[in-house]
């Protein structure tokens, strides 16, 4: 009887195991996507926001969109990790017709392993896992210049030349340089990003606005960040929140701080909000998710109004 019980229990156990295996494959990965471990100082990239619960779909859609535009702008320079993998795997075929000794075969295998390990670093875009809802980040490498790249995508979307592939994606924020979220780190980032736009050799006086965004960070205060950046801009330039020539975007996430400078068409391009560019009937800021831990457009505008006096005061320091 004990044997009979054991035999009847076995099918149930197999069914249970089968169910568990099926559950594991419920959301398979799409394609050959490269994933970076973390965001590091010196990195550049693109932040993106999306609808809640649509992070996976939005990541895949943006990867396809970015690869398409990378091919259009830069040609076949490694936008797809899968192409790089195929290139590396074929690199050692047909080198010679001689018999290969065991030691030579071992060395060849090690070289191929090294090439495979560099595939991820060679990809133009790497996704970084962010422990927040509705927020995505893509590392980029040269020749991708995040500001020009994102602007091209948004300009095409505004002019109806870009297909609406990213159904759940909201805003794209290009980041030209990333450093530590500290006073010294912000100084270093300013030194990398600001000089081409505000260098003393540039005879043009610029009107600028500073737009910080903070996620999972409470060490650096918003007003202190604005004041330090305004001081780094230097003399001869003025704050203009309504009609700036350039907009300084600052994005702080945990202990990392990124910055970029975008042009005067930033507002015209809906602050790089793809959802609004694809559908102009949407109100500015509609669909932005505040549960993710950052302020939506309405809150940002209110903060900007409240700090106008402060920003003008800091600009007078220069």
N, C-alpha and C positions, 0 to 999 in steps of 0.2 A: 504494500500500500504506500509505503514511503517512496518507493521508486515511481509509483504512479503519480504522486503529488509533484515529484520533481519534474517528471516529464510534462505535466500540464502547466507548470509554472514557466517552463522555458519559452513557449511561444509568447506569453505576455511580456516576458523580459525583452524579447526581440522587438516586439511592437513598441515598447517604451523607448528602447534605444533608437529605433527608427524615427520616432517622433522627435527625439532630441536632435538627431542629425538633420532632420528636415528643418527644424527651427533655426539651426545654425546657418543654413543657406537661404534664409528668408530675405536677407538684404545683401546680396553678393556685391563685391566691388566691381566697378565698371572700368574696363580697359586696364591699361598699365599705368597707374598713377604713382608718381613719386611723392614721398612724404618726408619732410625735414623734421628733425627732432625738436628744434626750438628756434626762437628768434634770437639772433646774436648781434652784438655791436658791429657796425659796418655793413649790415645787411640793407638791402633795398627791397621794396615789394609793393603789394596792393592789398589794402583792407577792403572787405566787402561786407555788407549787411544783407540779410535775407529774411524771408518770412519764417516765423517760428515753426520748427519741425521739418523744415525743408533744407536743412544744411547739406545733407548728402546729395540731393538732387541739384542744388545750386552749385556745389563744388564741381560736380561733373559737367554741368552746363557751362560754367565759367572756364573750365579747363578746355573744353571744345572751342569756346569763343576765343580764348587767348591764343590757342594753337592756330586757329584760322587767321587771326590778325598777324601773328608772328610770321606766318608763311607769306602773307601779303606784303608786309613791311620789310622783313629781313631776309626772306628766302629760306631755304632749307639749312638752317644753322643749328638744328638740334632742339626744336620746340617740343618734339615728342620723344619721351624717354624710350618708347618702343623702337623708334627708328635708330636711336643710338645703340640700343642693345643689339639689334640686328647687325649694325655696322661692326661692332666689336666682335661679335661671334663669327663673322665672316673674315675677319682680318688676318687669320693665320692659315687660311686654306691655300694649298698649292704653292707653298714657299719653295719647296724643292722636291726632287724625285728620289732622293737618297733615303736609305733606311735611317730611321730616327732611333737613337739609343734611348735607353730608359731615362738617363739623366737629362737628356735634351727634352724628352716628353714631359718630365716633371717640371722643368723650368718653363716650358711653354704653357703648361697648365697654370702655374703661378702667375704668369704674365696676364693670361686671360682673366684670372680671378681679380687681379688688380684693375684691369680695364672695366670689368663688370662693376666693381665697387665704385668707380668714378662716374658711372652712368648717371646716378642721381645728382651728383654735383654738376654734371654737364648739362642737365636739363634746364631749359629757360625758366620753367615755372615749377616750384615745389610747394605743395600745400603743407601748412603747419597746423597741427591740431590745436584748436583753441577751446579751453574749457569754459565756454560761454555759449548760450543760445544765440542764434541769429547772427553770429559773427564769424567771418572766415578770413584767412590770411594766406597770400601766395608770395613766397620769396621769388625774386627775379634775379637774373644775372645779365651781364652785358651780352649782346648789344641792346637789350631792352632798357629803355629809359622810362620809368613808370609814369611820369607826368605826361609826356608826349604820347605814350601808348594809350593811356586811359582817355586822354583828350580826343584822340583819333576815333576811338570806339564811340564815345559819347557824341561827337560831332556827326558821325555817320548815322547814329540813332536819331539825332535831332532832325537830320535832313532826310530821313526815311530810306537811307541806303543800307542799313544794317538790319538783317532779319531778327525778329524778336525771339531769340533762342533761350533767353534767361527769364523764364516766366516768374520765378520767385525771388529774383535778385533785386535789391533796392539800390543802395549807394556804393560807388567805388571811390576809394580814397588812395591816391598814389603816395608813396613814401620814398623819398630820394635817399635818405640816410637815417640809420637807427643807431642810438647810443643808450647809455644808462640813464634811467629816470632819476637824475640828481642834478644839483647845481652845476657840478663839473661836467656831467654828461651833456646837459643842455648847452653849455658853452662850447663843447666839442662839436655837437651837431650843428649849432649856428655857424661855426667856423667852416664846416663843410658845405652847407646849403646856401647861406645868405650872400656871400661875397659876389657871385656872378650877377646878382640883382641889385645890390646896394653898395658895391665897391666904390671907394672914393674916386676912382678914375672915371666912373660913369657920370657924365655931366648932367644927366636927366634926373630931376627931382621926382621921386615916386610917392604916390599916395598908397598906403597899404592898410590892410586889416589883418588881424590875427584871430584865428578860429581854433581854439583847443578843444580836444575831445579826450575824456578820461574814462578808462575802463579798468575796474578792479585795482584801483590805485588811490591812496588817500594821503600820501606823503607830501607831494608837491602841491601847493595851493594854486588855483587858477590865476589869481591876480599876480602872484609871484612869477609864474611862468610868463605871463604877458609882459610884465615889467622887464624881466631879463631879456626877452626877445627884442622888445622895443629899444632897449639900451644897445643891444648887439647890432641893430640895424644901422645905428650911427646918425650923425647930424645931416641935415639937409633934406630929410624926408618927413612926411606928415601922416598921421592916422586919418583915414577916411572910410568909415564903415559902410557908407551908401554907394560910393562910386570909386572903389579902389582900383589902382592900376594893377596891383598884384595882391594875392591873398596868401598869407602864410598859414599853412595847415599843420597843426601839431596833434599828434595822436599818441597818447600815453596808455600803455597796457602793462599792468603789473609793474615790473622794474625796468621796462624798456620804453624809450621815447623816440618817436620818429617825426620827421619834418619834411615838407616839400613846399615849393612856391609855385602857385598856379596863376594863370593870366586873368585879365579883366573879363573874359567870357565865362568865368566860373559860375556866376549867377545865371547867365543866359542859358548855360548848359545844365540848369537845374541842380547845381552843385554836384554834378556827375551822378545824378540819380537816374539809373536806367529805366526804372518803372515809370517815372514821370516823363522821360524822353520818349518812350514807346507809346505812352498814353497821356498826352498833354492835358486831358480833362481831369486828371488827378490833381488834387490840391497839393501844394508844396508841403512836404512833411507827412502826407497821408501814408499810412502803412508802416511808418517807422516804429520799431518796437522798443518801448521803454523798459520792458522787463529784462532786457539784456544787460542793464546796468549802466546805460549812458543816456544822455539827454537827447530828446528829439528836436526837430527844427524849431518848434515853438518855444521850447525852453531855452534853446541856444540863443534865439533872437532876444528873449527877455533878458538873459544874462548879458548879452552884448550891449543892450540899452543901459542896463544898470552899471556897466563898467566903462561906459563911454567917457565919463569925466576922468576916471582913473587912467584910461589909455591916453587921453590928451595930456594928462599931467606927466605921464612917463615919457611921452614924445618930446616934451619940453626939456627933459633932462639932457637930451642929446645936443 
